[in-house]
Amino acid sequence: MGEKKAQNLLNAIKRSKERELPRIIVALGIFGVGETAARTLADHFGEFEDLRKASENELTEIEGIGPKIAQSIREFFAEDANKKMIDKLNEAGVKFESYRREKGATPLSGLTFVITGTLSKSRDHFKKQIIENGGKVTGSVSSNTDYLLAGENAGSKLDKAKKLKIKIIDEDKFNKMLK
């Protein structure tokens, strides 16, 4: 392996040890805990150890975390194999750093978005913007959806949004909402 490739690999390994708490929670593979639930948990607890020690009652008091997910989280942290895995991650240098997002009035506070179609940037880019500005992103259109951010070739999600009378916006309107 060439020196540059080896250094790139070492840099990638180092970066992988410094992920945000929500991404680490998702990576653990806890049944029922996807990106939205992981961010909710990280926002609520802020510390990995606080999440790890939380009771089912504490978990179900969090909006968006129901009894099944709470039970799944408790079972995950109670399993010896998972405890050992977390210890090994610590030994390998994975950082379970504090996670604090600024709370307060943000342009998208309390709004739920679905992203579809081809956009000028990746969906992850828009998803990150929505979350950083207080919004939530889900994968499917429902009556709880506030906005559908639609690019070209939007397809069935666009059809469903029209049927449910969900507000449909393009990138320009979305960017104006952030200002």
C-alpha positions as a Markdown table, in Angstrom:
| # | Residue | x | y | z |
|---|---|---|---|---|
| 1 | Met | 0.0 | 0.0 | 0.0 |
| 2 | Gly | 1.3 | 3.4 | -0.9 |
| 3 | Glu | 2.2 | 5.9 | 1.8 |
| 4 | Lys | -0.6 | 8.3 | 0.7 |
| 5 | Lys | -3.3 | 5.5 | 0.7 |
| 6 | Ala | -2.1 | 4.3 | 4.1 |
| 7 | Gln | -2.3 | 7.9 | 5.5 |
| 8 | Asn | -5.8 | 8.3 | 4.0 |
| 9 | Leu | -6.9 | 5.0 | 5.6 |
| 10 | Leu | -5.5 | 6.1 | 9.0 |
| 11 | Asn | -7.3 | 9.5 | 8.7 |
| 12 | Ala | -10.6 | 7.8 | 7.9 |
| 13 | Ile | -10.2 | 5.5 | 10.9 |
| 14 | Lys | -9.5 | 8.5 | 13.1 |
| 15 | Arg | -12.6 | 10.4 | 11.8 |
| 16 | Ser | -14.8 | 7.3 | 12.3 |
| 17 | Lys | -14.0 | 7.4 | 16.0 |
| 18 | Glu | -15.3 | 11.0 | 16.3 |
| 19 | Arg | -18.9 | 10.7 | 15.2 |
| 20 | Glu | -21.9 | 12.7 | 16.6 |
| 21 | Leu | -23.8 | 10.8 | 19.3 |
| 22 | Pro | -26.9 | 10.3 | 17.2 |
| 23 | Arg | -24.8 | 8.5 | 14.5 |
| 24 | Ile | -23.2 | 6.3 | 17.1 |
| 25 | Ile | -26.6 | 5.4 | 18.5 |
| 26 | Val | -27.8 | 4.4 | 15.0 |
| 27 | Ala | -24.6 | 2.5 | 14.4 |
| 28 | Leu | -25.2 | 0.3 | 17.5 |
| 29 | Gly | -28.1 | -1.3 | 15.6 |
| 30 | Ile | -30.7 | -1.1 | 18.4 |
| 31 | Phe | -33.9 | -2.6 | 17.1 |
| 32 | Gly | -36.4 | 0.1 | 16.2 |
| 33 | Val | -34.0 | 3.0 | 16.7 |
| 34 | Gly | -33.3 | 4.8 | 13.4 |
| 35 | Glu | -32.0 | 8.2 | 12.7 |
| 36 | Thr | -35.0 | 10.1 | 14.0 |
| 37 | Ala | -35.2 | 8.2 | 17.3 |
| 38 | Ala | -31.4 | 8.4 | 17.7 |
| 39 | Arg | -31.4 | 12.2 | 17.3 |
| 40 | Thr | -34.4 | 12.4 | 19.8 |
| 41 | Leu | -32.5 | 10.3 | 22.3 |
| 42 | Ala | -29.2 | 12.3 | 21.9 |
| 43 | Asp | -31.1 | 15.6 | 22.2 |
| 44 | His | -32.8 | 14.4 | 25.4 |
| 45 | Phe | -29.9 | 12.8 | 27.2 |
| 46 | Gly | -26.9 | 14.5 | 25.8 |
| 47 | Glu | -24.6 | 11.9 | 27.3 |
| 48 | Phe | -24.2 | 8.3 | 26.1 |
| 49 | Glu | -24.0 | 7.0 | 29.7 |
| 50 | Asp | -27.3 | 8.7 | 30.6 |
| 51 | Leu | -29.0 | 6.9 | 27.7 |
| 52 | Arg | -27.3 | 3.6 | 28.6 |
| 53 | Lys | -28.7 | 3.9 | 32.2 |
| 54 | Ala | -32.2 | 5.2 | 31.4 |
| 55 | Ser | -35.2 | 3.2 | 32.6 |
| 56 | Glu | -38.0 | 2.2 | 30.3 |
| 57 | Asn | -40.2 | 4.8 | 32.1 |
| 58 | Glu | -37.7 | 7.5 | 31.5 |
| 59 | Leu | -37.5 | 6.5 | 27.8 |
| 60 | Thr | -41.2 | 6.4 | 27.2 |
| 61 | Glu | -41.6 | 9.9 | 28.7 |
| 62 | Ile | -39.7 | 11.2 | 25.7 |
| 63 | Glu | -41.9 | 12.3 | 22.8 |
| 64 | Gly | -41.5 | 10.0 | 19.9 |
| 65 | Ile | -40.2 | 7.0 | 22.0 |
| 66 | Gly | -42.9 | 4.5 | 22.6 |
| 67 | Pro | -43.0 | 1.4 | 24.8 |
| 68 | Lys | -41.7 | -1.0 | 22.2 |
| 69 | Ile | -38.6 | 1.2 | 21.4 |
| 70 | Ala | -38.0 | 1.8 | 25.1 |
| 71 | Gln | -38.1 | -1.9 | 25.8 |
| 72 | Ser | -35.8 | -2.6 | 22.8 |
| 73 | Ile | -33.3 | 0.0 | 24.1 |
| 74 | Arg | -33.3 | -1.5 | 27.6 |
| 75 | Glu | -32.9 | -5.0 | 26.3 |
| 76 | Phe | -30.0 | -3.9 | 24.1 |
| 77 | Phe | -28.0 | -2.3 | 27.0 |
| 78 | Ala | -28.8 | -5.3 | 29.3 |
| 79 | Glu | -27.2 | -7.9 | 27.0 |
| 80 | Asp | -23.7 | -8.9 | 28.0 |
| 81 | Ala | -22.5 | -9.1 | 24.4 |
| 82 | Asn | -23.6 | -5.5 | 23.8 |
| 83 | Lys | -21.9 | -4.4 | 27.0 |
| 84 | Lys | -18.7 | -6.0 | 25.8 |
| 85 | Met | -19.0 | -4.4 | 22.4 |
| 86 | Ile | -19.4 | -1.0 | 23.9 |
| 87 | Asp | -16.4 | -1.6 | 26.1 |
| 88 | Lys | -14.4 | -2.6 | 23.0 |
| 89 | Leu | -15.5 | 0.5 | 21.2 |
| 90 | Asn | -14.2 | 2.6 | 24.2 |
| 91 | Glu | -10.9 | 0.7 | 24.2 |
| 92 | Ala | -10.6 | 1.3 | 20.4 |
| 93 | Gly | -10.9 | 5.0 | 21.0 |
| 94 | Val | -14.4 | 5.7 | 19.9 |
| 95 | Lys | -15.5 | 8.9 | 21.6 |
| 96 | Phe | -18.9 | 9.0 | 23.1 |
| 97 | Glu | -18.8 | 12.8 | 23.5 |
| 98 | Ser | -21.5 | 15.0 | 24.9 |
| 99 | Tyr | -24.2 | 16.1 | 22.5 |
| 100 | Arg | -25.9 | 19.5 | 22.9 |
| 101 | Arg | -27.8 | 21.2 | 20.3 |
| 102 | Glu | -28.8 | 24.8 | 20.8 |
| 103 | Lys | -32.4 | 24.8 | 21.7 |
| 104 | Gly | -34.7 | 27.8 | 21.1 |
| 105 | Ala | -36.5 | 29.3 | 18.2 |
| 106 | Thr | -35.2 | 28.0 | 14.9 |
| 107 | Pro | -36.8 | 28.6 | 11.5 |
| 108 | Leu | -38.1 | 25.0 | 11.2 |
| 109 | Ser | -38.9 | 24.2 | 14.8 |
| 110 | Gly | -41.6 | 21.6 | 15.1 |
| 111 | Leu | -42.0 | 21.1 | 11.4 |
| 112 | Thr | -41.9 | 17.6 | 9.7 |
| 113 | Phe | -40.4 | 17.2 | 6.2 |
| 114 | Val | -40.2 | 14.5 | 3.7 |
| 115 | Ile | -37.6 | 14.8 | 0.9 |
| 116 | Thr | -38.1 | 13.3 | -2.5 |
| 117 | Gly | -36.9 | 13.6 | -6.1 |
| 118 | Thr | -33.6 | 14.7 | -7.5 |
| 119 | Leu | -32.2 | 17.8 | -5.9 |
| 120 | Ser | -29.1 | 19.9 | -6.5 |
| 121 | Lys | -27.4 | 18.4 | -3.5 |
| 122 | Ser | -27.7 | 15.1 | -1.6 |
| 123 | Arg | -30.7 | 14.4 | 0.5 |
| 124 | Asp | -28.4 | 14.1 | 3.5 |
| 125 | His | -27.4 | 17.7 | 2.9 |
| 126 | Phe | -31.0 | 18.9 | 3.1 |
| 127 | Lys | -31.8 | 16.5 | 6.0 |
| 128 | Lys | -28.9 | 18.0 | 8.0 |
| 129 | Gln | -30.1 | 21.5 | 7.3 |
| 130 | Ile | -33.7 | 20.6 | 8.4 |
| 131 | Ile | -32.5 | 19.0 | 11.6 |
| 132 | Glu | -30.0 | 21.7 | 12.5 |
| 133 | Asn | -32.8 | 24.2 | 12.1 |
| 134 | Gly | -35.2 | 22.4 | 14.5 |
| 135 | Gly | -37.2 | 20.3 | 12.0 |
| 136 | Lys | -37.7 | 16.6 | 11.7 |
| 137 | Val | -37.3 | 14.4 | 8.6 |
| 138 | Thr | -39.3 | 11.2 | 8.0 |
| 139 | Gly | -39.2 | 8.8 | 5.1 |
| 140 | Ser | -42.9 | 8.7 | 4.2 |
| 141 | Val | -45.7 | 11.2 | 3.6 |
| 142 | Ser | -48.5 | 11.1 | 6.2 |
| 143 | Ser | -51.0 | 13.5 | 7.6 |
| 144 | Asn | -48.3 | 14.5 | 10.1 |
| 145 | Thr | -46.1 | 15.8 | 7.3 |
| 146 | Asp | -45.9 | 19.6 | 7.1 |
| 147 | Tyr | -43.8 | 19.9 | 3.9 |
| 148 | Leu | -42.7 | 17.8 | 1.0 |
| 149 | Leu | -39.3 | 19.1 | -0.3 |
| 150 | Ala | -39.6 | 17.9 | -3.9 |
| 151 | Gly | -37.0 | 17.8 | -6.7 |
| 152 | Glu | -37.3 | 16.5 | -10.2 |
| 153 | Asn | -38.9 | 13.1 | -10.7 |
| 154 | Ala | -40.6 | 13.1 | -7.3 |
| 155 | Gly | -42.9 | 10.2 | -8.0 |
| 156 | Ser | -45.4 | 8.6 | -5.6 |
| 157 | Lys | -44.5 | 10.7 | -2.5 |
| 158 | Leu | -45.5 | 13.8 | -4.5 |
| 159 | Asp | -48.8 | 12.1 | -5.5 |
| 160 | Lys | -49.5 | 11.2 | -1.9 |
| 161 | Ala | -48.7 | 14.7 | -0.7 |
| 162 | Lys | -51.1 | 16.2 | -3.2 |
| 163 | Lys | -53.8 | 13.8 | -2.1 |
| 164 | Leu | -53.3 | 14.7 | 1.6 |
| 165 | Lys | -53.0 | 18.5 | 0.7 |
| 166 | Ile | -49.4 | 18.7 | 2.2 |
| 167 | Lys | -47.5 | 21.8 | 1.3 |
| 168 | Ile | -45.0 | 21.1 | -1.5 |
| 169 | Ile | -41.9 | 23.2 | -1.8 |
| 170 | Asp | -38.9 | 23.3 | -4.0 |
| 171 | Glu | -35.3 | 24.1 | -3.1 |
| 172 | Asp | -35.8 | 27.9 | -3.5 |
| 173 | Lys | -38.8 | 28.0 | -1.1 |
| 174 | Phe | -36.9 | 25.8 | 1.3 |
| 175 | Asn | -33.9 | 28.1 | 1.3 |
| 176 | Lys | -36.2 | 31.1 | 1.9 |
| 177 | Met | -37.6 | 29.3 | 5.0 |
| 178 | Leu | -34.1 | 29.1 | 6.5 |
| 179 | Lys | -33.7 | 32.9 | 6.4 |
